[in-house]
């Protein structure tokens, strides 16, 4: 089923920093029904890398579901401020993830 507008909630974290890490995402349709859930172990990562990877997984799934517009929620202040261009991406481990998120986001009409 194609969904025009979806809402994504993501989270990622590591035990230790870096350490064993996991990601999660829930994607809701316009009526608030869950249309996809992601829960995955991603190996060794930092908390910030896990946050970005959770967002990437959510964006990729939303694209697969045919979304054109997204409302995205994540709890990483660093990632949010970097994606909103308030902070520069200085960490070499985050830079390629930032670029992947940016490139994937170009496939959507609107993301808030």
Buried (B, 14 or more C-beta within 10 A) or exposed (E): EEBEBBBBBBBBBBEEEBBBBBBBBBBBBEEEEEBBEBEBEBEEBBBBBBBBBBBBBBBBBBBEBEBBBBBBEBEBEBBBEBBEEEEEBEBEEBEEBBEBBEEBBEEBEEBE
